[in-house]
Every structure is written in C-alpha cells, then in structure tokens.
Amino acid sequence: MTRGRLRLRMARSRGVVAAVVMVAAVLVIQMVASVLSAVIADRTLSAAAEDTYTYVGDLMSERVATFAGAASDVVEGTASEIRRDGTLPTDDELLRALADRLDREPAVGSIFVAEPDGHLVSLATAPDGYSLVEVTPDPAAGGAAITRVEYDAELDETDRTDGSTAYDPTSRPWYQRALGSTAVAWTDPYISSRTDEIVVSPVLAVRDPAGAAVAVVGADLDLDRLGSLLEDIPIGSDAHAFILTGDGKVVAAPAGQRATLHRLQAQLDGVPDASDLGIPTAAPSAIASSSAIRAHGDTVSLERTMDPATGLDWVLHLDASASDLAPAVSGFKRAAYWVTSFSVLMVVVAAGLALQLWRPIRRMREHAQTDALTGLANRYEYARRGRAILRSAQRDGEAVVLIALDLDDFKRVNDEHGHDAGDVVLAAVGDVLNETVRSRDIAARIGGDEFIVLMRLGERGSPVEVARRLRDDVALAIRESFAGGCGAGATAGFATTTAAGHDLATLQSAADEALVSGKRVRKGRTYAFGHGAGTHAPGDDAPEGLSPAGSLPGN
C-alpha cells in the first residue's frame, strides 16, 4: 500500500469518526433536550392540572354557597315579616306566606316557625302540594297535640290527622342554636324527627325590641337537590364531590351515593362521617389558604373550606382521576421519549405535538382565571393579582382604593324575569367594569351579584369621586341592560390603603363593612369605610324611587 493511499484511508477514517462523533453528539443533545422538554412539559401540565382543579373547586364552592344562601334568604325574609308585624301572622296568613316562599326557593324542602311556648308550624313541599305539621302544647295532658294536614297545590285541604306527641321544639338543638346567635346560624347535620332524613338548617331567632325571643324561624335545605348539584362536576365522569362539616360529618353526598348514605344512617342510627363512606380527608389544620390538594394513587383530592362570608363551616371534598385533570400528560411523555430514541424527524413531530397541547393548556389557564359570564377575574385570580398590586403600590408609595359593589334587588330580577335576564344584567356590569379598569388594576366577580374593583389612585382624583363614578356607571349599565334593569341597582362601599393598610383581606373587609353598614341605611349609594354607617360619598344620590333600606317591598 502506497503512503498516499494510506493517508487517504486515514483521512476517510477520520472523516467517518468525525461524522459518527457529530451524529452521536447531535443524538445526545437531542436526548438531553427531549428529556428536559419532557420534564418541563410535565411540570407545566401538572401546574395546569392544579389550576384546573382549583378552578373547579372554586366553581363548586360558589354553587354550594349560592344554593345554601337561598335557604338563608328564606329564613331572613320570614323573620323580617314577623319582626315588622310585631307578631306571628294568623294561621292562614302564615300558611300562605310559607307556601309562597317554598314555591320561590327550590333549595328549601321545608320551613318552620317555633314559639317560646312550644307551638310549632312546619310546612314542607309534597309530591302533589304541601304537608303541614302543627304542634300545639297541651300542659294539662303533659305533652302536645299534633296535627298533620295535607294540601293540594291550591292550598285546599285534602287530608287531616290529629294525635298527640311528646315533641318539644324548644328542646331541639336547632332551637337552642338560634337562641345563642344574633344572626342566621347553621345547624350541624341532624336527623329530622319529621322525615327521619339527614337535614341541615339555617335558623334565626326573632326578637322583640327588648331582646326577648318571640319566635325561631328555620328552613331545611333540600339535600336531594344539593346532591344533584354535586354530581354536575365539569371534570371527568368518575369525579365525586361531598360536603362535610369541619369535623368530617357528611352534610351532602352526590345523588348516586344517597342510597349508601341512607343505609349507613340506619346502621349507625345517626349522621355518618367521611370515614364511614371511605372518603380520605385531611385534618382541618392541614387545609392551608382555604384549600389543599393531595394525591393518593391515581386519584387526586381537593378539600376547600367555604368562604367565611357565607357563615358555613363546611368543607368541599372533591375526588377526581389524575388522568381526567390532564389527559394529555402520558401521551406527551411517550412521544418525547420516542423522539429521543429513534429519529430527528420525531423531534419535529414532538414540537408540533407540544404546540397542539400548549393551546388547550393556555385556554385552561384563561378559564381558571376568568369568570365565564362577565369576563372579569374570578375569586382565585383576584386574590393572586390583588396581592401583587398592593405589594407594588406599597413599594411605589401609591394609594390604592378597593371598591365592593353589590347589586340591589338582583334576586327579584331572577325571580320575576328568569335567570337569563339576570345573566344579561351581570354581563352588562362586567362590560362596564372591564372598560373602566386599567391593565394594572383588577375587577373581579367574587359571588353571584358581588363585585370587587382594586385600583391604584394615581392621578385619578379622590377615592370618593372614583368610587362614586364607578357605582354610577354600574347603575346606569344595569338600567340600560334589560327593561330598565328590572328595578335592580347597585350599592358600593370602599376603603383605601391609607385607612386600612395594604393587606388584601383587611382592605376588602373594610370595604365590605362600609357596604353592609351603609346598605342597612339606604341602597343605591356609595359608602366610605371609617365614617360610620350611613355616611355616603358627597353628591351620591340613590336612584329615583329608591326608599331607605328596610322599607323596600319584599325585603
């Protein structure tokens, strides 16, 4: 072999080696890049799944709070009528008033009114009308007379049964719970003596001017309807939701679990708890920042406490399959590893797959941050961004105003015109708030008809004028939205960081305090924190025809 050929072969060998090294280096780089991409994608998808779960928890909690709030409204409305009249209505008036409230509020199964002497009237819905139970004390007989009357849908009597009973409503836990509170209080789950079913009730003591109780009003939440609501979960067919008390007692179960709940109730002769249903719960102390997410096997559990403003000491427990939360995770991982092992072409395929996956992930994030009806931030996004805004303003030495808005007589819009009309009004409010706030501010819908606006003041002017103008704009949007707003309006309360500090919860509580205190005096105005109930923004007049709070028809 000549020296020239040897040099040529060696040169070719070196070229092959160099090519092999380059290909190997490319493959190693591709492997590392693919592994890193898989890790990053895994974390991104896990974060998206957590956001989705948090959003679903917020959504379900708001649904439950709205459902329970309807029962509280029934109790407060009935108590207000008794307090206004100074005495209980006559039997016929009371019967018709209770029947009317049952017709308007499907969340309520029965309403009851008990007097200190042990007299009780309880009206419940029945398949063909109503069922009345009246307990009348009979001291001479050492007990009480009990009358059961069945009515048709027109309140015409169809059947009556008389008897005697040792039942004393004043000794029941719900009666004592009401006497121990000055506001609506919720009972722990208990077994109804009327139906032998698990019930939970909001109760309220009606007191005379001297503070003595003249009656206790209560309502049994329709747990069958609440169970149906718990089955409507927007993630996966195998997801389950339960409502528990803080100590684990079962308040409500999905409709599919009601038979199991009844069986356990009969076996235990009492209210079952989470462990009886095999529900893995976390201790209340482990639920940080109102919610906790835990994984056990292929199941992910979320436990979320109710908003303290609802007065409900309940925990939403939600179970879902991890694959339902992020169904694309496993497929993406397989694609990424296959790219690493086989070909450069699959890197391009994986990139295309990643692009396809990123779009729904981005949409999920947007849905997890936005209220679908109004386009405003939801409660989760408001808490996240609100704290950031306050931190930034505090660093910059800039004042911030928090304005709490509550729609007046909004419930009447839904009752008289339907929920579609209510949605039109809410959407109109969302439009005007979205147009008002700047990119560095935030407007959010935090409840059914409750809104929050957090603004840096900057050059906007005084907080009084800012809050008043915002309320005026919202009130105008309501009037222009649907048949003159159907009689609905808006009341606002506001607080500034100058008066309440830069903590979001404290600032919101201050604005809520101004709103609630002012609304007791008169609706349709703007109230400032720290100036006493009834102190409203200068020049802020109620809409035409609005009477002082407390004298509105139907309140």
C-alpha positions as CSV (number, residue, x, y, z in Angstrom):
1,M,0.0,0.0,0.0
2,T,1.4,3.3,-1.0
3,R,1.9,6.1,1.5
4,G,-0.6,8.3,-0.4
5,R,-3.4,5.7,-0.2
6,L,-2.7,5.2,3.5
7,R,-3.0,8.9,4.1
8,L,-6.3,8.9,2.1
9,R,-7.8,6.0,4.1
10,M,-6.7,7.5,7.3
11,A,-8.3,10.8,6.2
12,R,-11.5,9.0,5.3
13,S,-11.5,7.1,8.7
14,R,-11.0,10.4,10.5
15,G,-14.0,11.8,8.5
16,V,-16.2,8.8,9.4
17,V,-15.2,9.1,13.1
18,A,-15.8,12.8,13.0
19,A,-19.2,12.2,11.4
20,V,-20.1,9.5,13.9
21,V,-19.0,11.8,16.7
22,M,-21.1,14.6,15.3
23,V,-24.1,12.3,14.9
24,A,-23.7,11.0,18.4
25,A,-23.3,14.5,19.8
26,V,-26.5,15.5,18.0
27,L,-28.3,12.5,19.3
28,V,-27.0,13.1,22.9
29,I,-28.1,16.7,22.6
30,Q,-31.4,15.6,21.3
31,M,-31.8,13.1,24.1
32,V,-30.9,15.7,26.7
33,A,-33.2,18.3,25.1
34,S,-36.0,15.8,24.8
35,V,-35.6,14.7,28.5
36,L,-35.5,18.4,29.6
37,S,-38.5,19.1,27.4
38,A,-40.4,16.2,28.9
39,V,-39.6,17.4,32.4
40,I,-40.6,20.9,31.7
41,A,-43.7,19.8,29.9
42,D,-44.6,17.5,32.9
43,R,-44.3,20.4,35.3
44,T,-46.3,22.7,33.0
45,L,-49.1,20.2,32.6
46,S,-49.1,19.4,36.3
47,A,-49.4,23.2,37.1
48,A,-52.2,23.4,34.5
49,A,-54.0,20.4,36.1
50,E,-53.7,22.0,39.6
51,D,-55.1,25.3,38.2
52,T,-57.9,23.3,36.6
53,Y,-58.7,21.6,39.9
54,T,-58.5,24.8,41.8
55,Y,-60.9,26.4,39.3
56,V,-63.4,23.5,39.6
57,G,-63.2,23.7,43.4
58,D,-63.9,27.4,43.3
59,L,-66.8,26.8,40.9
60,M,-68.4,24.1,43.0
61,S,-67.9,26.1,46.2
62,E,-69.7,29.1,44.7
63,R,-72.5,26.8,43.6
64,V,-73.0,25.3,47.0
65,A,-72.8,28.8,48.7
66,T,-75.4,30.1,46.3
67,F,-77.6,27.1,47.0
68,A,-77.3,27.5,50.7
69,G,-77.7,31.2,50.5
70,A,-81.1,30.8,49.1
71,A,-82.2,29.0,52.3
72,S,-80.7,31.7,54.4
73,D,-82.7,34.3,52.4
74,V,-85.9,32.4,53.1
75,V,-85.2,32.4,56.8
76,E,-84.2,36.1,56.9
77,G,-87.2,37.1,54.8
78,T,-89.7,35.2,57.0
79,A,-88.1,36.6,60.2
80,S,-88.3,40.1,58.7
81,E,-92.0,39.8,58.1
82,I,-92.6,38.6,61.7
83,R,-90.3,41.3,63.1
84,R,-92.1,44.0,61.0
85,D,-95.6,43.0,62.1
86,G,-94.5,42.6,65.7
87,T,-96.4,39.2,66.0
88,L,-96.8,36.0,64.1
89,P,-99.3,36.1,61.2
90,T,-102.6,34.3,61.6
91,D,-102.7,30.6,60.7
92,D,-104.0,31.2,57.2
93,E,-101.6,34.1,56.5
94,L,-98.6,32.1,57.8
95,L,-99.6,29.1,55.7
96,R,-99.8,31.1,52.5
97,A,-96.6,33.1,53.3
98,L,-94.6,29.8,53.9
99,A,-96.1,28.2,50.8
100,D,-95.2,31.2,48.7
101,R,-91.5,31.1,49.9
102,L,-91.3,27.3,49.2
103,D,-92.5,27.9,45.7
104,R,-89.9,30.6,45.0
105,E,-86.9,28.7,46.6
106,P,-86.5,25.1,45.3
107,A,-83.4,24.8,47.5
108,V,-85.6,24.6,50.6
109,G,-87.5,21.5,51.5
110,S,-89.5,22.8,54.5
111,I,-89.9,26.0,56.5
112,F,-90.7,26.0,60.2
113,V,-91.6,28.6,62.9
114,A,-91.5,27.8,66.6
115,E,-92.7,29.9,69.5
116,P,-91.2,30.0,73.0
117,D,-94.3,28.3,74.4
118,G,-93.6,25.2,72.2
119,H,-96.0,25.9,69.4
120,L,-94.6,24.9,66.1
121,V,-95.8,25.2,62.5
122,S,-93.8,23.4,59.8
123,L,-94.7,23.4,56.1
124,A,-92.9,21.1,53.6
125,T,-93.3,20.5,49.9
126,A,-95.1,17.3,48.9
127,P,-95.5,15.5,45.5
128,D,-99.0,16.9,45.0
129,G,-98.9,20.1,47.1
130,Y,-97.8,20.7,50.7
131,S,-97.7,18.9,54.0
132,L,-98.2,20.8,57.3
133,V,-97.3,19.7,60.8
134,E,-98.5,21.8,63.7
135,V,-97.6,21.1,67.3
136,T,-99.7,22.8,70.0
137,P,-98.6,22.5,73.7
138,D,-101.2,20.9,76.0
139,P,-99.9,21.4,79.6
140,A,-102.9,19.7,81.1
141,A,-102.1,16.5,79.2
142,G,-98.4,16.8,79.9
143,G,-97.5,16.8,76.2
144,A,-98.7,18.4,73.0
145,A,-101.3,17.9,70.3
146,I,-100.0,17.3,66.8
147,T,-102.0,17.9,63.6
148,R,-100.9,16.7,60.2
149,V,-102.6,18.3,57.2
150,E,-102.1,17.6,53.5
151,Y,-102.9,20.3,51.0
152,D,-103.1,20.3,47.2
153,A,-101.2,22.9,45.1
154,E,-104.0,25.4,45.6
155,L,-103.8,25.0,49.5
156,D,-107.1,23.2,49.7
157,E,-107.1,20.7,52.5
158,T,-107.1,17.1,51.3
159,D,-106.4,15.1,54.5
160,R,-106.1,15.7,58.2
161,T,-104.8,13.5,61.1
162,D,-104.8,14.5,64.8
163,G,-102.8,12.9,67.5
164,S,-100.5,13.6,70.5
165,T,-96.8,13.8,70.9
166,A,-94.0,14.4,73.4
167,Y,-92.1,16.5,70.9
168,D,-90.9,19.9,72.3
169,P,-89.4,22.1,69.7
170,T,-87.8,24.4,72.3
171,S,-85.6,21.5,73.5
172,R,-84.2,20.7,70.0
173,P,-80.6,21.6,69.1
174,W,-81.7,23.9,66.2
175,Y,-83.9,26.0,68.6
176,Q,-81.0,26.4,71.1
177,R,-78.6,27.2,68.3
178,A,-80.8,30.0,67.1
179,L,-81.2,31.5,70.6
180,G,-77.4,31.5,71.0
181,S,-76.9,33.7,67.9
182,T,-77.9,37.2,66.8
183,A,-77.7,36.3,63.1
184,V,-78.6,33.4,60.9
185,A,-76.8,30.3,62.2
186,W,-76.4,26.9,60.5
187,T,-77.0,23.7,62.4
188,D,-74.8,20.7,62.3
189,P,-76.4,17.8,60.3
190,Y,-79.1,16.1,62.3
191,I,-81.9,13.5,61.9
192,S,-85.2,15.1,61.2
193,S,-88.0,13.9,63.6
194,R,-90.5,14.5,60.8
195,T,-88.8,12.6,57.9
196,D,-86.0,10.6,59.6
197,E,-83.7,12.0,57.0
198,I,-80.4,13.9,57.5
199,V,-81.1,17.6,57.4
200,V,-79.2,20.8,57.9
201,S,-80.9,24.1,58.6
202,P,-80.3,27.8,58.8
203,V,-82.1,29.2,61.8
204,L,-82.7,32.7,63.2
205,A,-84.3,33.9,66.5
206,V,-86.8,36.8,66.0
207,R,-86.5,39.1,69.0
208,D,-88.7,42.0,70.3
209,P,-87.2,45.4,71.0
210,A,-86.2,44.3,74.5
211,G,-84.2,41.4,73.0
212,A,-86.5,38.6,74.1
213,A,-87.1,35.8,71.5
214,V,-90.7,35.8,70.1
215,A,-90.1,33.0,67.6
216,V,-87.4,30.9,65.9
217,V,-87.5,30.6,62.1
218,G,-85.7,27.8,60.2
219,A,-85.6,26.0,56.9
220,D,-84.4,22.6,55.9
221,L,-82.0,22.5,53.0
222,D,-83.2,20.2,50.2
223,L,-80.2,17.8,50.3
224,D,-81.5,15.8,47.4
225,R,-81.3,18.8,45.1
226,L,-77.9,19.6,46.6
227,G,-76.8,16.1,45.8
228,S,-77.8,16.5,42.2
229,L,-75.8,19.7,42.1
230,L,-72.8,17.8,43.4
231,E,-73.0,15.4,40.5
232,D,-72.6,18.2,37.9
233,I,-68.8,18.3,38.0
234,P,-67.1,19.6,34.9
235,I,-64.1,17.2,35.0
236,G,-64.4,13.5,34.2
237,S,-67.3,11.1,34.7
238,D,-65.7,9.5,37.7
239,A,-65.3,12.7,39.8
240,H,-67.2,12.8,43.1
241,A,-68.0,15.8,45.4
242,F,-69.1,15.7,49.0
243,I,-70.0,18.4,51.6
244,L,-68.6,17.8,55.0
245,T,-68.5,19.6,58.3
246,G,-65.2,20.7,59.8
247,D,-65.1,17.5,61.9
248,G,-65.9,15.2,59.0
249,K,-69.7,14.7,59.3
250,V,-71.4,14.3,56.0
251,V,-73.7,17.2,55.1
252,A,-74.5,16.1,51.5
253,A,-73.4,13.4,49.1
254,P,-73.9,13.2,45.3
255,A,-77.2,11.7,44.2
256,G,-75.6,8.4,43.3
257,Q,-74.4,8.0,46.9
258,R,-77.7,8.8,48.6
259,A,-78.7,5.2,48.9
260,T,-75.4,4.3,50.6
261,L,-75.8,7.3,52.9
262,H,-79.3,6.2,53.9
263,R,-78.0,2.6,54.6
264,L,-75.2,3.9,56.8
265,Q,-77.6,6.3,58.6
266,A,-79.8,3.3,59.5
267,Q,-76.8,1.2,60.7
268,L,-75.3,4.0,62.8
269,D,-78.6,5.5,64.0
270,G,-77.0,8.9,63.3
271,V,-75.2,11.0,60.8
272,P,-72.3,9.2,59.0
273,D,-68.9,10.8,58.8
274,A,-66.3,10.7,56.0
275,S,-64.6,7.6,57.2
276,D,-67.9,5.7,57.0
277,L,-68.0,6.4,53.3
278,G,-64.3,5.7,52.8
279,I,-63.5,9.3,52.0
280,P,-59.8,10.1,52.6
281,T,-60.0,13.5,54.3
282,A,-57.3,15.9,55.6
283,A,-57.4,17.4,59.1
284,P,-58.9,21.0,59.0
285,S,-55.5,22.3,60.2
286,A,-53.9,20.8,57.0
287,I,-56.1,22.9,54.7
288,A,-53.8,25.9,54.2
289,S,-55.1,29.0,52.4
290,S,-58.6,27.7,52.3
291,S,-57.8,24.6,50.2
292,A,-55.5,21.6,50.0
293,I,-54.7,19.2,47.0
294,R,-53.4,15.7,47.7
295,A,-52.7,12.7,45.5
296,H,-53.3,9.1,46.6
297,G,-52.7,6.5,43.9
298,D,-54.3,7.6,40.6
299,T,-56.8,9.8,42.5
300,V,-56.3,13.5,43.3
301,S,-58.4,15.0,46.2
302,L,-59.1,18.6,46.8
303,E,-60.5,19.9,50.1
304,R,-61.7,23.5,50.2
305,T,-63.3,25.4,53.0
306,M,-66.3,27.7,52.2
307,D,-65.9,31.4,52.1
308,P,-66.1,32.7,55.7
309,A,-68.6,35.4,54.5
310,T,-71.2,32.6,53.9
311,G,-71.2,31.6,57.6
312,L,-70.9,28.0,56.5
313,D,-68.4,25.8,58.5
314,W,-68.3,23.3,55.6
315,V,-65.6,21.6,53.6
316,L,-66.0,20.7,49.9
317,H,-64.3,17.4,49.2
318,L,-63.6,16.6,45.6
319,D,-62.1,13.4,44.2
320,A,-61.0,13.0,40.5
321,S,-58.8,10.8,38.4
322,A,-55.4,12.4,37.7
323,S,-55.8,11.4,34.0
324,D,-59.1,13.4,33.9
325,L,-57.2,16.5,35.1
326,A,-54.5,16.4,32.4
327,P,-55.4,13.6,29.9
328,A,-52.6,14.6,27.5
329,V,-49.7,14.1,30.0
330,S,-49.0,10.4,29.4
331,G,-49.3,10.7,25.6
332,F,-46.9,13.6,25.5
333,K,-44.3,11.8,27.6
334,R,-44.4,8.8,25.4
335,A,-43.9,11.0,22.3
336,A,-41.0,12.8,23.9
337,Y,-39.1,9.6,24.8
338,W,-39.8,8.0,21.4
339,V,-38.3,11.1,19.7
340,T,-35.2,10.7,21.9
341,S,-34.7,7.1,21.0
342,F,-35.4,6.9,17.3
343,S,-35.2,10.0,15.0
344,V,-34.6,13.6,14.4
345,L,-37.9,13.7,12.5
346,M,-39.8,12.8,15.6
347,V,-38.3,15.9,17.3
348,V,-40.3,18.0,14.8
349,V,-43.4,15.8,15.5
350,A,-42.9,16.3,19.2
351,A,-42.6,20.1,18.7
352,G,-45.9,20.0,16.7
353,L,-47.5,17.9,19.5
354,A,-46.2,20.4,22.1
355,L,-47.7,23.3,20.1
356,Q,-51.0,21.5,19.9
357,L,-51.0,20.8,23.6
358,W,-50.0,24.3,24.6
359,R,-53.1,25.9,23.1
360,P,-55.6,24.0,25.2
361,I,-53.4,24.5,28.3
362,R,-53.3,28.2,27.7
363,R,-57.1,28.1,27.3
364,M,-57.4,26.1,30.6
365,R,-55.3,28.8,32.3
366,E,-57.6,31.5,31.0
367,H,-60.7,29.7,32.1
368,A,-59.1,29.1,35.5
369,Q,-58.6,32.9,35.9
370,T,-61.8,34.3,34.4
371,D,-65.5,34.4,35.2
372,A,-67.2,32.9,32.2
373,L,-70.3,35.1,32.3
374,T,-68.8,38.5,32.9
375,G,-65.3,38.2,31.6
376,L,-64.0,39.6,34.9
377,A,-61.3,37.9,37.0
378,N,-62.7,35.2,39.3
379,R,-62.0,34.9,43.0
380,Y,-58.8,32.9,42.6
381,E,-57.3,35.4,40.1
382,Y,-58.5,38.4,42.1
383,A,-56.7,37.1,45.2
384,R,-53.5,36.4,43.3
385,R,-53.3,39.6,41.3
386,G,-54.7,41.8,44.1
387,R,-51.9,40.9,46.5
388,A,-49.3,41.7,43.7
389,I,-51.0,45.1,43.0
390,L,-50.9,46.0,46.7
391,R,-47.3,45.0,47.1
392,S,-46.2,47.0,44.1
393,A,-48.2,50.1,45.2
394,Q,-46.7,49.9,48.7
395,R,-43.2,49.8,47.2
396,D,-44.1,52.8,45.0
397,G,-45.8,54.7,47.8
398,E,-49.0,54.9,45.9
399,A,-52.5,54.8,47.4
400,V,-55.0,52.1,46.3
401,V,-58.8,52.0,46.7
402,L,-60.8,48.8,46.9
403,I,-64.5,49.2,45.9
404,A,-67.0,46.5,46.8
405,L,-70.2,46.5,44.7
406,D,-73.4,44.7,45.5
407,L,-76.4,44.6,43.1
408,D,-79.6,45.7,44.8
409,D,-82.8,43.6,44.4
410,F,-80.9,41.4,41.9
411,K,-82.8,38.3,43.3
412,R,-86.0,39.9,42.2
413,V,-84.8,40.1,38.6
414,N,-84.2,36.3,38.6
415,D,-87.5,35.6,40.4
416,E,-89.6,37.8,38.1
417,H,-87.8,37.6,34.8
418,G,-85.7,34.4,34.9
419,H,-82.1,33.7,35.2
420,D,-81.5,34.7,31.6
421,A,-82.4,38.2,32.5
422,G,-80.1,38.1,35.5
423,D,-77.3,36.9,33.3
424,V,-77.9,39.9,31.0
425,V,-77.6,42.3,33.9
426,L,-74.4,40.6,35.2
427,A,-72.9,40.7,31.8
428,A,-73.6,44.4,31.5
429,V,-71.9,45.0,34.8
430,G,-68.9,43.0,33.6
431,D,-68.7,45.1,30.4
432,V,-68.6,48.4,32.2
433,L,-66.1,47.2,34.8
434,N,-63.8,45.8,32.1
435,E,-64.0,49.2,30.3
436,T,-63.2,51.1,33.5
437,V,-60.2,49.3,34.9
438,R,-56.7,49.7,33.5
439,S,-54.2,46.9,32.9
440,R,-52.6,47.5,36.2
441,D,-55.9,47.3,38.1
442,I,-58.3,44.4,38.5
443,A,-62.0,43.9,38.5
444,A,-63.5,40.6,39.7
445,R,-66.8,38.9,40.3
446,I,-66.5,37.2,43.7
447,G,-70.0,36.0,44.2
448,G,-73.4,35.8,42.5
449,D,-74.0,39.5,42.4
450,E,-70.9,40.7,44.2
451,F,-68.1,42.5,42.5
452,I,-64.7,43.9,43.6
453,V,-62.6,46.6,41.9
454,L,-59.0,47.3,43.0
455,M,-57.5,50.5,41.6
456,R,-54.3,52.4,42.0
457,L,-55.4,56.0,42.5
458,G,-52.5,57.8,40.9
459,E,-53.9,60.8,39.1
460,R,-57.5,59.6,39.1
461,G,-58.6,62.0,41.8
462,S,-60.1,61.5,45.3
463,P,-61.2,57.9,46.2
464,V,-64.7,59.3,46.9
465,E,-65.1,60.5,43.4
466,V,-63.6,57.4,41.9
467,A,-65.9,55.1,43.8
468,R,-69.0,57.2,43.2
469,R,-68.4,57.4,39.4
470,L,-67.8,53.7,39.3
471,R,-71.1,53.0,41.1
472,D,-72.9,55.5,38.9
473,D,-71.6,53.8,35.7
474,V,-72.6,50.3,37.0
475,A,-76.1,51.6,38.0
476,L,-76.5,53.1,34.5
477,A,-75.4,49.9,32.8
478,I,-77.9,47.9,34.8
479,R,-80.8,50.3,33.9
480,E,-79.8,50.1,30.2
481,S,-79.2,46.3,30.2
482,F,-82.7,44.8,30.5
483,A,-86.0,46.5,30.7
484,G,-84.6,49.4,32.7
485,G,-82.7,47.0,34.9
486,C,-85.9,45.4,36.2
487,G,-85.7,47.6,39.3
488,A,-82.2,46.4,40.2
489,G,-79.5,48.9,41.2
490,A,-76.1,49.0,42.9
491,T,-74.6,49.9,46.2
492,A,-70.9,50.4,46.8
493,G,-68.6,50.5,49.8
494,F,-64.9,51.5,49.5
495,A,-61.8,51.6,51.6
496,T,-58.3,52.9,50.8
497,T,-54.9,51.7,51.8
498,T,-54.4,55.0,53.6
499,A,-57.2,54.0,56.0
500,A,-56.9,50.2,56.1
501,G,-53.4,49.2,55.1
502,H,-52.0,47.1,52.2
503,D,-53.3,43.6,53.3
504,L,-55.8,42.4,50.8
505,A,-58.1,40.6,53.2
506,T,-58.1,43.6,55.6
507,L,-58.8,46.1,52.9
508,Q,-61.7,44.0,51.5
509,S,-63.2,43.5,54.9
510,A,-63.1,47.3,55.4
511,A,-64.9,47.9,52.1
512,D,-67.4,45.2,52.9
513,E,-68.0,46.7,56.3
514,A,-68.7,50.1,54.6
515,L,-71.0,48.4,52.1
516,V,-73.0,46.3,54.6
517,S,-73.3,49.1,57.1
518,G,-74.4,51.6,54.5
519,K,-76.8,49.3,52.8
520,R,-78.7,48.9,56.1
521,V,-79.5,52.6,55.9
522,R,-80.1,53.1,52.2
523,K,-79.4,51.2,49.0
524,G,-78.1,52.8,45.8
525,R,-75.4,54.9,47.3
526,T,-71.6,54.8,47.8
527,Y,-70.3,54.5,51.4
528,A,-66.8,55.1,52.7
529,F,-65.1,53.0,55.4
530,G,-64.4,54.7,58.7
531,H,-67.1,57.3,58.5
532,G,-69.9,55.5,60.3
533,A,-73.0,53.7,58.9
534,G,-75.0,55.8,56.6
535,T,-72.1,58.2,55.6
536,H,-72.1,58.2,51.8
537,A,-70.0,59.9,49.2
538,P,-70.8,63.6,48.7
539,G,-73.3,64.1,45.9
540,D,-74.2,60.4,45.8
541,D,-78.0,60.2,45.4
542,A,-80.0,57.0,45.3
543,P,-81.7,56.1,42.0
544,E,-85.1,57.7,41.5
545,G,-87.8,56.0,43.5
546,L,-85.5,54.1,45.9
547,S,-86.6,54.1,49.5
548,P,-84.3,53.7,52.5
549,A,-83.1,50.2,53.2
550,G,-85.5,48.1,55.2
551,S,-88.7,49.6,53.6
552,L,-88.3,48.1,50.1
553,P,-91.2,45.9,49.1
554,G,-90.2,42.2,49.5
555,N,-87.1,43.0,51.7
